[in-house]
Amino acid sequence: MTASGPSSADIVGLISALWGPISSNRTLVNGDPFSTLSHMAYHWYYHNQWAQIVDHGQWVALKTPADVNQLVQQLAENKDYREVLRSVREKMDDATDEECEASINLAARLLLMLRFGVIKFEPLPRRYLTWTEGPLRDFVHSHFSRRCVLSCDRVKLPKSFNSWSIETIGGIKVVFTNNLADHLLLVDDDTRVLIFHHVSFLECHRVSTNSLLPPELAKETLDTLALLFPITKMRAESSWFRRKTCLKPEPSTTPIDERLLHCGSLQTEERQIERFYYWRDRLVILKQAYDDATPTLSPMRWWRDRRNGPQWCAFWVATLVLLITFVLGVVQCILTAIQTFKNG
């Protein structure tokens, strides 16, 4: 039996089954109605995961989107891994263990946007989760329940700390990812930071009473996006943001969630590092890398780098004095030469 690709109706049906309908009195974190959500990025994510894992039915037990969607809904009910595996085997009794496990990994990826299992030929299989026993909720909670170990006593998150300054001043490239577990992760010798951009997905999990994600994880992730993509700053740097969102997130071809610019902005008390739990250590590491970064010799980057206000003022005052001195010296030399020419 060959695999058939997912249609828009298949994806819409899964979204509706998992997260809809949402009560009309619920709003997004920025106050907008839930009707403004866009699931286009998730549509592309579904197609991408299907293409990577199903690969025309060569590596999975379940061959149709309907079967996979049914499996996703089973996982959403928080069933034990062995019970899920037995269900797949009963449905496709001629499938190998590897094909059954690949089907479960695909369903878990579609449900939680976490990279479950190693997939053959997947580009950049940087990190993956291995779920082999127990309920899925317990496994996911265990993964995100690691204690914060880094000191944050002197860590401040000012308004100037955002994705634009991280890239243009800190020299750390912002790269979008589809894997929630990679959010805020510094990679490639601290030269790139991965940002999970699926705002609509997070909003659905934030209000869901049956979400398998840990409590407040979705809300805290949305807060980090509001921190890094404050709407006022992104509007001021709209050309930079447009360039970033025109790029494709690695390693897939999923477009950036258009709701990324609509997470609002954090007030001073909301930017306190102690308010963050799940992403605190990664924020500490990212802020440290940003603070330690030295701008290149580009005058524009030096001009933009105002992380240390007094030092910035002193540098540019000294530069201005040096420039004025140089100009006056040149003018004096020219006047002296003219006077000598006239007297000669």
C-alpha positions in Angstrom: 0.0 0.0 0.0 1.5 3.4 -1.0 1.2 6.4 1.2 -1.1 9.3 0.3 0.0 12.8 1.2 -2.1 15.0 3.6 -4.7 17.4 2.1 -5.7 20.7 3.7 -8.9 19.0 4.9 -6.8 16.4 6.8 -4.7 19.1 8.5 -7.7 21.3 9.3 -9.5 18.3 10.7 -6.6 17.4 13.0 -6.3 21.0 14.2 -10.0 21.1 15.0 -9.9 17.8 16.8 -6.9 18.7 18.9 -7.6 22.4 19.8 -11.0 23.5 18.6 -13.4 24.9 19.0 -12.1 27.6 21.3 -14.6 29.5 23.5 -15.5 32.8 22.0 -14.7 34.7 25.2 -11.0 33.5 25.2 -8.4 35.9 23.8 -4.8 35.7 22.8 -2.0 37.0 25.0 -2.1 40.4 23.3 -5.9 40.6 23.6 -6.8 39.7 20.0 -9.7 37.2 19.4 -8.7 33.6 18.7 -10.2 33.9 15.2 -7.1 35.9 14.2 -4.9 32.9 14.6 -3.2 31.5 11.5 -2.3 27.9 11.1 -0.5 28.2 7.8 2.9 27.6 9.4 1.5 24.4 11.0 0.1 23.3 7.7 3.6 23.5 6.2 5.1 21.8 9.2 2.7 18.9 8.8 3.6 18.5 5.1 7.3 18.7 5.9 7.2 16.1 8.6 5.1 13.8 6.4 7.6 14.2 3.5 10.6 13.5 5.8 9.1 10.5 7.7 6.6 8.8 5.4 8.7 9.1 2.3 6.1 7.4 0.1 5.4 4.8 2.7 8.8 3.2 2.9 9.5 3.9 6.6 6.2 3.9 8.4 3.4 1.5 9.3 0.5 3.9 8.8 0.1 5.0 5.2 -2.7 7.6 5.2 -3.1 10.9 7.0 -6.4 9.7 8.4 -4.6 6.8 10.2 -1.8 9.1 11.4 -4.4 11.7 12.6 -6.2 9.0 14.5 -2.9 8.0 16.1 -2.2 11.7 17.0 -5.5 11.8 18.8 -4.7 8.7 20.7 -1.5 10.3 21.9 -3.4 13.4 22.9 -5.4 11.1 25.3 -2.1 10.4 27.1 -2.0 6.7 26.5 0.9 4.5 27.6 3.6 4.0 25.0 3.2 0.2 24.9 -0.6 0.5 24.5 0.0 2.9 21.5 2.6 0.5 20.0 0.2 -2.4 20.4 -2.6 -0.5 18.7 -0.3 0.3 15.7 0.8 -3.3 15.4 -2.8 -4.5 15.5 -3.8 -2.1 12.7 -0.8 -3.0 10.5 0.2 -6.5 11.5 2.7 -6.8 8.6 4.7 -3.8 9.7 8.1 -4.0 11.3 8.9 -2.6 14.7 10.9 0.2 13.1 7.9 1.2 10.9 5.6 1.2 13.9 8.0 3.3 16.0 8.4 5.8 13.1 4.6 6.2 12.9 4.5 6.9 16.6 7.3 9.4 16.3 5.5 11.2 13.4 2.3 11.4 15.5 4.2 12.8 18.5 5.9 15.4 16.3 2.6 16.6 14.9 1.0 16.8 18.4 3.8 18.5 20.3 6.2 20.0 17.7 9.1 18.2 19.4 11.6 16.1 17.5 10.8 12.6 18.5 13.0 9.8 17.2 15.8 9.7 14.6 14.4 9.8 11.1 16.3 8.4 8.1 17.8 11.1 5.9 16.5 13.9 8.1 18.7 17.0 7.6 20.5 18.2 10.7 19.2 15.7 13.2 20.8 17.8 16.0 18.8 16.7 19.0 15.9 14.3 19.3 13.8 12.8 22.1 13.4 9.0 22.6 10.0 8.0 24.1 9.8 4.3 24.7 7.7 3.8 27.8 5.0 5.4 30.0 2.4 8.0 29.2 3.5 10.8 26.8 2.6 13.6 29.3 5.0 12.1 31.9 7.8 11.9 29.4 7.4 15.5 28.2 7.1 16.9 31.7 10.2 15.0 32.7 12.1 16.5 29.8 11.2 20.1 30.7 11.4 19.7 34.4 15.1 20.1 34.8 16.1 22.6 37.6 17.6 25.9 36.8 21.3 25.6 37.6 22.8 28.9 36.5 23.0 32.0 38.7 20.9 34.9 37.5 21.6 37.4 40.3 23.2 40.0 38.0 21.2 39.2 34.8 19.0 42.0 33.5 16.8 41.9 30.5 16.4 45.5 29.4 14.1 46.7 26.6 17.2 46.9 24.3 17.7 43.1 24.6 15.7 41.8 21.6 16.3 39.8 18.4 17.4 42.8 16.4 20.1 43.8 18.9 21.2 40.2 19.4 21.9 39.9 15.7 23.0 43.4 14.6 25.0 44.3 17.8 25.8 41.0 19.4 26.6 39.3 16.1 24.5 36.2 17.0 22.4 35.2 14.0 18.7 34.6 14.7 17.6 31.3 13.1 14.0 30.0 13.3 13.3 26.4 14.3 10.3 24.1 14.3 11.5 22.1 17.3 10.2 23.5 20.6 13.0 21.7 22.6 15.6 23.8 20.7 14.0 27.2 21.6 16.7 29.7 22.7 19.5 27.2 22.1 22.9 28.6 21.1 24.6 26.5 18.5 27.6 26.6 16.1 30.1 27.9 18.7 27.5 30.5 20.0 27.2 32.2 16.6 23.5 31.3 16.1 20.5 31.2 18.4 17.4 29.0 17.5 14.0 30.5 18.0 10.8 28.5 18.0 8.3 30.7 16.1 5.0 28.9 16.1 2.9 31.4 18.0 -0.5 30.0 16.9 0.5 26.5 18.1 1.6 27.9 21.5 -1.6 29.9 21.8 -3.7 26.7 21.3 -1.7 24.8 23.9 -1.9 27.8 26.3 -5.7 27.6 26.6 -6.1 23.9 26.1 -7.3 21.9 29.1 -5.8 18.7 27.8 -2.4 19.9 26.7 0.4 17.4 27.3 2.9 20.3 27.7 3.9 21.2 31.2 1.8 23.9 32.9 2.7 27.5 31.8 5.3 26.3 29.3 3.4 27.6 26.3 2.7 30.9 28.1 6.4 31.3 29.1 7.5 30.6 25.6 5.2 33.3 24.3 6.7 35.7 26.9 10.2 35.0 25.5 8.9 35.8 22.0 7.4 39.0 23.3 10.8 39.8 24.9 12.7 39.1 21.7 10.2 40.4 19.2 8.5 43.5 20.8 6.1 44.9 18.4 7.2 48.5 18.7 10.9 47.7 18.0 10.1 45.3 15.2 8.0 47.9 13.5 10.9 50.4 13.8 13.2 47.8 12.3 10.6 46.5 9.8 13.1 46.0 7.0 15.3 43.8 9.2 12.3 41.8 10.4 11.0 41.3 6.8 14.4 40.0 5.7 14.4 37.5 8.7 10.9 36.3 8.1 11.5 35.8 4.4 14.1 33.2 5.3 13.1 29.6 5.8 13.6 28.0 9.2 16.1 25.2 9.4 16.0 22.4 8.5 12.7 22.5 6.8 10.8 24.8 4.5 8.1 25.9 6.9 7.3 29.6 6.6 7.5 31.8 9.7 4.3 32.1 11.8 2.7 35.5 10.9 1.6 35.9 14.5 5.2 36.3 15.6 4.9 40.1 15.6 1.7 40.0 17.6 2.9 38.7 21.0 2.9 42.2 22.5 5.7 43.6 24.6 6.8 42.9 28.2 6.6 45.5 30.9 9.5 46.0 33.3 8.3 43.6 35.9 7.6 41.0 33.3 11.2 41.1 32.0 12.6 40.0 35.4 14.7 36.9 34.8 13.3 35.2 37.9 9.9 35.0 36.3 11.2 32.5 33.8 11.5 28.9 34.8 11.6 26.6 31.7 13.8 28.9 29.6 15.8 30.7 32.4 19.1 29.0 31.9 19.1 29.5 28.1 18.1 33.2 28.6 21.1 33.6 31.0 23.5 32.0 28.5 22.1 34.0 25.6 22.3 37.3 27.6 25.9 36.4 28.6 26.9 35.7 25.0 25.3 39.0 24.0 27.0 41.0 26.7 30.4 39.5 25.9 30.1 40.1 22.1 32.4 42.8 20.7 31.1 44.7 17.7 33.0 44.4 14.4 34.9 47.4 13.0 31.8 48.6 11.3 31.1 52.2 12.4 27.4 51.6 12.2 27.5 48.7 14.6 29.6 50.7 17.0 27.0 53.5 16.8 24.1 51.1 17.5 25.9 49.4 20.4 24.6 51.3 23.4 24.7 48.4 25.9 27.0 50.5 28.1 25.7 54.1 27.9 28.6 56.0 29.6 31.2 54.0 27.6 29.3 54.7 24.4 29.1 58.4 25.1 32.8 58.6 26.0 33.8 56.7 22.9 31.9 58.9 20.5 32.9 62.2 22.3 36.5 61.1 22.0 35.9 60.2 18.3 34.3 63.5 17.6 37.2 65.4 19.3 39.7 63.4 17.3 37.8 64.1 14.1 37.5 67.9 14.8 41.2 68.0 15.7 42.1 66.2 12.5 39.9 68.5 10.4 41.3 71.7 12.0 44.8 70.3 11.5 44.1 69.7 7.8 42.6 73.2 7.4 45.6 74.8 9.2 48.0 73.0 6.8 46.0 74.1 3.8 45.9 77.8 5.1 49.7 77.7 5.8 50.4 76.3 2.4 48.3 79.1 0.7 50.0 81.8 2.8 53.4 80.4 1.9 52.5 80.3 -1.8 51.3 84.0 -1.7 54.4 85.2 0.1 56.6 83.3 -2.4 
